[in-house]
Amino acid sequence: METCKISSLYTLSETIAAELFQDLTYPWEALPKISQFICELGAKLDSETYEKKGEHVWIARSAKVAPTASINGPVIIDEEAEVRHCAFIRGNAIVGKGAVVGNSTELKNVVLFNKVQVPHYNYVGDSILGFKSHMGAGSITSNVKSDKTLVAVKGEEEIATGLKKFGAMLGDEVEVGCNSVLNPGTVIGKCSNIYPLSMVRGVVPANSIYKKKNDIVKKV
């Protein structure tokens, strides 16, 4: 499905992790590679710009990190990012330039492109969020199916991912409304909006407004 390809979803110049996606077709193929990529990239980072704060933890000197935040490696927090009070980064996380990880937000095995905002009570796991995407307060990615079977992406066709853990792939400039749940295998195309309190599953086309299942309209 063209909608789900990296080239359709993301501006790779807007992430320090651009090389992670080289030679891949779909973004979820990067999920098992995030940890090793961070360790390799972190070792090459300029020590004048990034400070090594612990085992496999690199934080840009211009980033703002609250003393109450819990940060576990491997992780890279890029320039001008903000990690706020009581944020919990469990590991395998890349936080992009100017991104915001807010109060009581939890990250695990994720890539946040530059300017991403997950600012209030969000859970983002096994997911990739594109440039300037934003998750409203309380919205989360659900990354494991209730029956624990492997996740498939379901749109015009079905694509087997071979992954047990897969949250959501958000394209550039996606807006997710407050208290929405993005179910395992969700892919949201560039510049789309998700209504608050939505339960999203499958593929949402680019430049769309998701109101509810079977009520997705094109932006005018």
Helices and strands as residue ranges (DSSP letters): G 2-4, H 6-9, G 12-14, G 18-21, G 27-33, H 34-42, E 50-54, E 57-60, E 64-65, E 70-71, E 75-77, E 82-83, E 88-89, E 93-95, E 100-103, E 106-112, E 117-120, E 123-129, E 134-135, E 140-141, E 151-154, E 158-163, E 168-170, E 175-176, E 181-182, E 186-188, E 193-194, E 199-200, E 203-204, E 208-212, E 215-218
